[in-house]
Amino acid sequence: MNPIIDEIVRNAHQLYERQEIEPITKTNPFLCNVSHLCITNRELMGQIPAQECGYIGFAYMNILNLTDEPKVFQIYSTISFYFLEKALKFGYVNDSGYSPIHVQTLNDALIIMNIGARSLCRTFAQAQGIVPSNYINFENLYSLPSYVKQILLCEYSYFVEFVEALETKGITIERDPQMYQRYNLLKQFVSTGFFEEFGTANSLYNKAKEVRSLVYSYAASKIEIGDIIFR
């Protein structure tokens, strides 16, 4: 492995593994190192092995969460999505036992669909050749553009996979009331036709996977040549 990539991966592992004793703040040395090494070696970001990408996605999810500058929200939310989805698409395909980082990656994807939704939806639009609107009324769910509804649809698909992963470990999502409530809300959207423009209830999970793959391919087409500017 390239020594710089190895250093990025090592710091991302340390960030994840030491989070109980090294709080994840703006000054966390492992988070700072991941951010600095990626930004200054952006041409290498697309070469990080898929099985390590869950750790990098975790790092960028925290970078986004700690960022106060709106101008970079779309960049960080998209980079995090790219790494998380790369891990899920290629890194854990044979992980039938759902390793801890696999479960964590699904959890982080759910977080990104929430904290990054208002900026990530722009990338969802651009991936489909749509010019995103400069103003969206997120309070009126039924007036949302299709590309914003797709964020919710993908969140639903991540929940389906997350619940399955938890069940293999004998854990039920009911243990987390907030996540349980959110999953029930999305299932209600499915059953009441909120997503009907994307297909029937039985086809929505597969549709979400198609959308995720499309957006991932768009993000990859830029990140893998060192272009991380999304706006």
C-alpha positions as CSV (number, residue, x, y, z in Angstrom):
1,M,0.0,0.0,0.0
2,N,1.2,3.5,-0.8
3,P,2.7,4.9,2.5
4,I,0.5,8.0,2.5
5,I,-2.6,5.8,2.0
6,D,-1.3,3.6,4.8
7,E,-1.0,6.6,7.1
8,I,-4.5,7.8,6.2
9,V,-5.9,4.4,7.0
10,R,-3.9,4.1,10.2
11,N,-5.2,7.4,11.5
12,A,-8.8,6.6,10.6
13,H,-8.5,3.3,12.5
14,Q,-7.1,5.1,15.5
15,L,-9.9,7.7,15.4
16,Y,-12.5,4.9,15.4
17,E,-10.8,2.6,17.9
18,R,-9.9,5.3,20.4
19,Q,-13.0,7.4,20.3
20,E,-13.9,6.4,23.9
21,I,-10.6,7.7,25.3
22,E,-9.8,10.4,22.7
23,P,-12.9,12.6,22.2
24,I,-13.7,13.3,18.5
25,T,-13.3,17.1,18.5
26,K,-11.9,19.6,16.0
27,T,-8.5,19.1,17.7
28,N,-8.5,15.3,17.7
29,P,-5.0,14.5,16.2
30,F,-6.3,11.5,14.2
31,L,-9.1,13.4,12.7
32,C,-6.8,16.3,11.8
33,N,-4.4,13.9,10.2
34,V,-7.0,12.2,8.1
35,S,-8.3,15.5,6.9
36,H,-4.9,17.0,6.2
37,L,-3.5,13.9,4.5
38,C,-6.6,13.5,2.3
39,I,-6.8,17.1,1.2
40,T,-3.1,17.4,0.5
41,N,-3.0,14.1,-1.4
42,R,-6.5,14.2,-2.9
43,E,-5.3,12.3,-6.0
44,L,-4.8,9.2,-3.7
45,M,-8.3,9.3,-2.1
46,G,-9.8,7.1,-4.8
47,Q,-7.1,4.5,-4.2
48,I,-8.0,3.7,-0.6
49,P,-9.0,0.0,-0.4
50,A,-12.7,-0.6,-0.2
51,Q,-12.4,-2.6,3.0
52,E,-10.8,0.4,4.7
53,C,-13.3,3.0,3.4
54,G,-15.7,2.6,6.2
55,Y,-13.1,4.1,8.6
56,I,-12.5,7.0,6.2
57,G,-16.3,7.5,5.8
58,F,-16.6,7.6,9.6
59,A,-13.8,10.2,9.8
60,Y,-15.5,12.4,7.2
61,M,-18.9,12.0,8.8
62,N,-17.3,13.5,12.0
63,I,-15.5,16.2,9.9
64,L,-18.9,17.3,8.5
65,N,-20.5,17.2,11.9
66,L,-17.8,19.5,13.4
67,T,-17.8,21.9,10.5
68,D,-19.4,25.4,10.8
69,E,-18.7,26.6,7.2
70,P,-21.7,26.0,4.9
71,K,-19.6,26.4,1.8
72,V,-17.9,23.0,2.4
73,F,-21.0,21.1,3.7
74,Q,-21.6,19.5,0.2
75,I,-17.9,18.6,-0.2
76,Y,-17.7,16.8,3.2
77,S,-21.1,15.1,3.0
78,T,-20.3,13.8,-0.5
79,I,-16.9,12.6,0.4
80,S,-18.3,10.8,3.4
81,F,-21.1,9.2,1.3
82,Y,-18.5,8.1,-1.3
83,F,-16.4,6.3,1.2
84,L,-19.3,4.7,3.1
85,E,-21.0,3.5,-0.1
86,K,-17.7,2.2,-1.5
87,A,-17.2,0.2,1.7
88,L,-20.7,-1.2,1.5
89,K,-20.5,-1.9,-2.3
90,F,-17.1,-3.5,-2.5
91,G,-15.5,-3.8,0.9
92,Y,-18.0,-5.9,2.8
93,V,-19.6,-8.0,0.1
94,N,-18.4,-11.3,1.6
95,D,-18.9,-10.1,5.2
96,S,-21.9,-12.3,5.9
97,G,-21.2,-12.1,9.6
98,Y,-21.5,-8.3,9.6
99,S,-18.3,-7.1,11.3
100,P,-18.4,-4.2,13.8
101,I,-17.1,-1.8,11.1
102,H,-19.8,-3.0,8.7
103,V,-22.5,-2.2,11.2
104,Q,-20.8,1.1,12.1
105,T,-20.7,2.0,8.4
106,L,-24.5,1.4,8.0
107,N,-25.0,3.5,11.1
108,D,-22.8,6.3,9.7
109,A,-24.7,6.2,6.4
110,L,-27.9,6.8,8.3
111,I,-26.3,9.8,10.0
112,I,-25.1,11.2,6.8
113,M,-28.6,11.0,5.3
114,N,-29.7,13.2,8.1
115,I,-26.9,15.7,9.0
116,G,-25.8,16.0,5.4
117,A,-29.2,15.8,3.7
118,R,-29.5,19.5,2.8
119,S,-26.1,19.6,1.1
120,L,-25.9,16.0,-0.2
121,C,-29.2,16.4,-2.0
122,R,-27.4,18.8,-4.4
123,T,-25.0,16.0,-5.3
124,F,-27.9,13.6,-5.8
125,A,-29.4,16.2,-8.3
126,Q,-26.1,16.8,-10.1
127,A,-25.5,13.1,-10.5
128,Q,-28.7,13.0,-12.5
129,G,-27.9,16.1,-14.6
130,I,-30.4,18.3,-12.6
131,V,-29.5,21.8,-11.5
132,P,-30.4,21.9,-7.8
133,S,-32.6,24.6,-6.5
134,N,-31.1,27.4,-4.4
135,Y,-34.1,27.2,-2.1
136,I,-35.9,24.2,-0.8
137,N,-38.7,24.2,1.8
138,F,-37.6,21.2,3.8
139,E,-40.5,21.7,6.2
140,N,-43.1,20.8,3.5
141,L,-42.3,17.1,2.8
142,Y,-44.8,16.9,-0.1
143,S,-43.3,19.8,-2.0
144,L,-39.8,18.3,-1.9
145,P,-38.1,17.8,-5.3
146,S,-37.5,14.2,-6.3
147,Y,-33.8,14.3,-5.7
148,V,-34.5,15.3,-2.1
149,K,-37.0,12.6,-1.6
150,Q,-34.3,10.2,-2.9
151,I,-32.3,11.0,0.2
152,L,-35.2,9.8,2.3
153,L,-35.6,6.7,0.1
154,C,-31.9,5.9,0.5
155,E,-32.1,6.4,4.2
156,Y,-34.9,3.8,4.2
157,S,-32.7,1.4,2.3
158,Y,-29.8,1.8,4.8
159,F,-32.3,1.2,7.6
160,V,-33.4,-2.1,5.9
161,E,-29.7,-3.2,5.8
162,F,-28.9,-1.9,9.3
163,V,-31.8,-3.8,10.9
164,E,-30.8,-7.0,9.1
165,A,-27.2,-6.5,10.4
166,L,-28.4,-5.9,14.0
167,E,-30.6,-8.9,13.9
168,T,-27.7,-11.2,13.1
169,K,-26.2,-10.1,16.4
170,G,-29.4,-10.6,18.3
171,I,-30.0,-6.9,18.6
172,T,-33.3,-5.1,17.8
173,I,-33.6,-1.6,16.6
174,E,-36.2,-1.0,19.3
175,R,-33.3,-0.6,21.8
176,D,-32.7,2.9,20.3
177,P,-36.1,4.7,20.5
178,Q,-35.0,7.5,18.3
179,M,-33.8,5.3,15.5
180,Y,-36.8,3.0,15.9
181,Q,-39.1,6.0,15.5
182,R,-37.3,7.2,12.5
183,Y,-37.4,3.8,10.8
184,N,-41.1,3.6,11.5
185,L,-41.7,7.0,9.9
186,L,-39.9,5.9,6.7
187,K,-41.8,2.6,6.6
188,Q,-45.0,4.7,6.9
189,F,-43.8,6.8,3.9
190,V,-43.4,3.6,2.0
191,S,-46.8,2.2,2.9
192,T,-48.7,5.5,2.3
193,G,-47.3,6.2,-1.2
194,F,-44.9,9.0,-0.4
195,F,-42.4,7.4,-2.7
196,E,-44.8,6.2,-5.4
197,E,-43.0,8.2,-8.1
198,F,-40.1,5.8,-7.7
199,G,-42.1,2.6,-7.9
200,T,-44.2,0.2,-5.9
201,A,-43.6,-0.5,-2.2
202,N,-42.0,-3.8,-3.0
203,S,-39.6,-2.3,-5.5
204,L,-38.4,0.7,-3.5
205,Y,-35.4,-0.9,-1.8
206,N,-34.0,-1.9,-5.2
207,K,-34.7,1.6,-6.6
208,A,-32.8,3.1,-3.7
209,K,-29.9,0.8,-4.4
210,E,-29.9,2.1,-8.0
211,V,-29.9,5.7,-6.8
212,R,-27.1,5.0,-4.4
213,S,-25.1,3.4,-7.2
214,L,-25.7,6.3,-9.5
215,V,-24.7,8.9,-7.0
216,Y,-21.7,6.9,-6.0
217,S,-20.5,6.6,-9.6
218,Y,-20.8,10.3,-10.0
219,A,-18.9,11.1,-6.8
220,A,-16.3,8.5,-7.8
221,S,-15.8,10.0,-11.3
222,K,-14.6,13.2,-9.6
223,I,-12.9,12.0,-6.4
224,E,-10.9,9.3,-8.2
225,I,-9.2,11.9,-10.4
226,G,-8.5,14.2,-7.4
227,D,-11.5,16.5,-7.8
228,I,-13.2,16.9,-4.5
229,I,-15.1,20.2,-5.2
230,F,-18.8,19.6,-5.1
231,R,-21.1,22.7,-5.1
